[in-house]
Amino acid sequence: MLSSGLMERATTSGQIRSGVPSAARLEDSIYHNLVAQYNTAGNQMTRSLGGDNFKLDAAWKQRDLQKQAKAMAKSVQATVKKQRAAINADDSLTTAQKAKAREKLTRYKNGQLQDIVKAEGRMQAETDVLAHSGVVDVEKSRVMNWQILGDNTCDVCYAIAAGNPYTIEQATSLGAKAHPNCVDEWSNDWRADKTLMKDTKRQVADGELTLWDGGSRTPTQGSARSKADKLQPAPGGWSGREKQRRRMTTTRRRGGDKRTGDMMIMASERNRP
């Protein structure tokens, strides 16, 4: 049985409190949390559509989540080490004040990390169930809407909302969060699309449609890996997601989307609280 000290260091907060001495250990903790969130959301999604239990066993998806956990761990480690070094080098702080500042940093970074992990796990599970069950066309069906949820929403999030609705491929390239500490997110109330929900439930009940249960084999035709490759976040971390958002906006303004710039601005205004 692990001692309380070992158990503390095994958690993400414990590792951040220790200065993230090992990115690999933090990656392992993030990965397990990400899978847990993914399975929870996958179960909720499949049951809402009349399906059975969901459990991620597909190695190709596990590798995707492991890759994302690794990127998160490296980012957190770099940020925590830099900020802890700044705290320790601040001669204006007493020893007690430095300890208090380090603890504040731990709570802040751990909360931020858990928020991102939960959002990514939920979004990816929901979109994967829809995609790998063949409920929607990931490249054509515009079923994703960016929700403005906070009072202090930034221009980046308003710009994303102005482009609603999106395909699953587009939405996943932007990720579950637009930036650190983002309070806005993709709509998870699939029941809002009553036609989609009603038709899918009927197809599942009649045996016309089999929902993906997280296994290595998917109900849809074609390579699951090929489809999964279309559902990847833009590379390059937060800056990569911002570049992807700008690229998508530019494409629409050049004629890749029938909506005009004025229409997009009007949509943005409608999403403002």
C-alpha positions in Angstrom: 0.0 0.0 0.0 1.4 3.5 -0.9 2.2 5.8 1.9 0.5 9.2 2.0 3.6 10.9 0.7 3.9 8.6 -2.3 0.2 8.9 -3.0 0.5 12.7 -2.9 3.4 12.7 -5.4 1.4 10.4 -7.7 -1.3 13.0 -8.2 -1.0 15.9 -10.6 -1.2 18.4 -7.8 1.5 16.6 -5.8 3.8 16.6 -8.8 3.2 20.3 -9.5 3.8 21.0 -5.8 7.1 19.2 -6.1 8.1 21.3 -9.2 7.3 18.5 -11.7 10.6 16.7 -11.4 9.5 14.1 -14.0 7.5 15.0 -17.1 7.0 11.3 -17.8 5.3 10.7 -14.4 3.1 13.7 -14.9 2.2 12.5 -18.4 1.1 9.1 -16.9 -1.2 10.9 -14.4 -2.6 13.1 -17.0 -3.2 10.2 -19.4 -5.1 8.2 -16.8 -7.3 11.2 -15.9 -7.9 11.9 -19.6 -9.0 8.3 -20.2 -11.3 8.4 -17.2 -13.0 11.6 -18.4 -13.2 10.1 -21.9 -14.9 6.9 -20.7 -17.3 8.9 -18.5 -18.4 11.1 -21.4 -18.5 8.2 -23.8 -20.8 6.3 -21.5 -23.1 9.3 -21.1 -23.1 9.8 -24.9 -23.9 6.3 -25.9 -26.6 5.8 -23.3 -28.3 9.1 -24.3 -28.6 7.6 -27.8 -29.9 4.2 -26.5 -26.7 2.3 -26.6 -24.9 0.1 -24.2 -21.8 0.6 -22.1 -18.7 2.3 -23.4 -15.1 1.5 -22.5 -12.0 2.7 -24.5 -10.0 -0.3 -25.6 -8.9 0.9 -29.1 -5.2 1.1 -29.1 -5.2 3.8 -31.8 -7.2 6.1 -29.7 -5.2 5.4 -26.6 -2.1 6.4 -28.5 -3.7 9.7 -29.4 -4.6 10.4 -25.8 -1.1 9.4 -24.7 0.4 11.8 -27.2 -1.8 14.6 -25.9 -1.0 13.8 -22.3 2.7 14.0 -23.2 2.3 17.5 -24.7 0.3 18.7 -21.7 2.9 17.4 -19.3 5.8 19.0 -21.1 4.0 22.3 -21.2 3.0 22.2 -17.5 6.6 21.2 -16.5 8.1 24.1 -18.4 5.7 26.7 -17.1 5.9 25.5 -13.5 9.7 25.4 -13.4 9.9 28.9 -14.9 7.4 30.3 -12.4 8.8 28.6 -9.4 12.3 29.8 -10.3 11.0 33.4 -10.5 9.4 33.0 -7.1 12.5 31.6 -5.5 14.6 34.4 -7.1 12.4 37.2 -5.7 14.4 38.7 -2.9 11.5 40.9 -1.8 9.6 37.8 -0.5 10.2 36.1 2.8 10.6 32.4 3.0 7.0 32.0 4.2 5.8 34.2 1.4 7.7 32.2 -1.2 6.1 29.0 0.2 2.7 30.6 0.0 3.3 31.8 -3.6 4.4 28.3 -4.6 1.3 26.8 -3.1 -0.9 29.3 -4.9 0.9 28.4 -8.2 0.2 24.7 -7.5 -3.5 25.2 -7.0 -3.8 27.5 -10.0 -1.9 25.2 -12.4 -3.6 22.0 -11.2 -7.0 23.6 -11.5 -6.2 24.8 -15.0 -4.9 21.4 -16.0 -7.9 19.5 -14.6 -10.2 21.9 -16.5 -8.5 21.2 -19.8 -8.3 17.5 -19.3 -12.0 17.3 -18.5 -13.0 19.4 -21.5 -10.8 17.4 -23.9 -12.0 14.1 -22.6 -15.6 15.1 -22.9 -15.4 16.7 -26.3 -13.3 13.9 -27.9 -15.5 11.1 -26.5 -18.7 12.8 -27.8 -17.3 13.6 -31.3 -15.7 10.1 -31.6 -18.9 8.3 -30.8 -20.7 10.4 -33.4 -18.0 10.0 -36.0 -17.1 6.3 -35.5 -20.7 5.3 -35.3 -21.4 7.0 -38.6 -24.1 9.3 -37.1 -22.6 12.3 -38.9 -20.1 13.1 -41.7 -17.1 14.6 -39.9 -16.2 16.7 -42.9 -19.6 17.9 -44.0 -22.2 17.9 -41.2 -22.1 21.1 -39.2 -23.2 19.9 -35.8 -20.7 21.8 -33.6 -21.5 25.1 -31.9 -19.1 27.2 -29.8 -20.9 28.4 -26.7 -20.3 31.8 -25.0 -20.6 31.0 -21.3 -18.6 33.6 -19.4 -19.1 37.4 -18.7 -15.5 38.1 -19.6 -15.3 36.3 -22.9 -12.3 37.3 -25.1 -12.3 38.3 -28.7 -10.8 35.0 -29.7 -13.9 33.1 -28.4 -16.3 35.6 -29.9 -14.5 35.1 -33.3 -15.0 31.3 -33.0 -18.7 31.7 -32.1 -19.1 34.0 -35.1 -18.3 31.0 -37.3 -20.9 28.7 -35.9 -21.8 26.0 -36.8 -18.7 23.8 -37.5 -18.0 20.3 -38.7 -16.5 17.9 -36.3 -13.3 17.9 -38.2 -13.1 21.7 -37.9 -14.0 21.8 -34.2 -11.5 19.1 -33.2 -8.7 21.0 -35.0 -9.5 23.9 -32.7 -9.6 21.8 -29.5 -11.9 21.8 -26.6 -10.6 25.1 -25.2 -9.5 28.1 -27.2 -6.8 29.2 -24.8 -5.7 28.7 -21.1 -8.4 29.6 -18.6 -11.1 29.6 -21.3 -14.6 29.5 -19.8 -16.3 28.9 -23.1 -16.6 25.5 -24.9 -18.3 23.4 -27.5 -22.0 22.6 -27.0 -22.4 19.3 -25.2 -26.2 19.4 -25.3 -26.8 17.1 -28.3 -30.5 16.9 -27.4 -30.8 20.5 -28.8 -30.6 18.9 -32.2 -33.9 17.0 -31.7 -34.0 15.6 -35.3 -30.5 14.1 -35.0 -31.2 12.7 -31.6 -34.6 11.3 -32.5 -33.4 9.7 -35.8 -30.3 8.2 -34.1 -32.3 6.7 -31.2 -34.7 5.2 -33.6 -32.0 3.7 -35.8 -30.2 2.3 -32.7 -33.5 0.8 -31.3 -34.3 -0.7 -34.7 -30.9 -2.2 -35.1 -30.1 -0.1 -38.2 -27.2 1.6 -36.4 -24.6 0.3 -34.0 -22.9 2.7 -31.8 -19.1 2.6 -31.3 -18.4 1.1 -27.9 -14.7 2.2 -27.6 -13.4 -1.0 -29.1 -10.7 -1.4 -31.7 -13.3 -2.2 -34.4 -15.7 0.5 -35.4 -19.2 0.0 -36.9 -18.5 2.2 -39.9 -16.8 1.2 -43.0 -13.3 2.2 -43.8 -10.2 2.7 -41.6 -10.8 3.9 -38.1 -7.3 5.2 -38.0 -7.9 7.3 -41.2 -11.0 8.8 -39.7 -9.2 9.4 -36.4 -6.5 11.3 -38.3 -9.1 13.8 -39.4 -10.1 14.4 -35.7 -6.8 15.8 -34.4 -6.1 19.1 -32.7 -3.9 21.5 -34.7 -0.2 21.0 -33.9 1.8 23.6 -32.0 -0.2 23.9 -28.8 -2.2 27.1 -28.0 -0.4 29.1 -30.8 -1.1 26.3 -33.3 -4.8 26.4 -32.4 -4.9 30.2 -32.9 -3.2 29.9 -36.3 -5.8 27.3 -37.3 -8.7 29.6 -36.2 -7.2 32.4 -38.3 -6.7 30.1 -41.2 -10.3 28.9 -41.1 -11.6 32.5 -40.9 -9.5 33.6 -43.8 -10.8 30.6 -45.9 -14.4 31.6 -45.2 -13.8 35.2 -46.2 -12.1 34.1 -49.4 -15.2 32.2 -50.5 -14.8 28.9 -48.7 -17.9 29.6 -46.8 -21.1 31.2 -48.1 -21.4 33.5 -45.1 -20.0 37.1 -45.6 -17.8 39.0 -43.2 -20.8 41.1 -42.2 -22.8 38.0 -41.4 -20.0 36.7 -39.2 -19.8 40.0 -37.3 -23.6 39.9 -36.7 -23.3 36.3 -35.5 -20.5 37.4 -33.1 -22.8 40.2 -31.7 -25.6 37.7 -31.2 -23.3 35.6 -29.0 -22.3 38.5 -26.8 -24.0 38.3 -23.3 
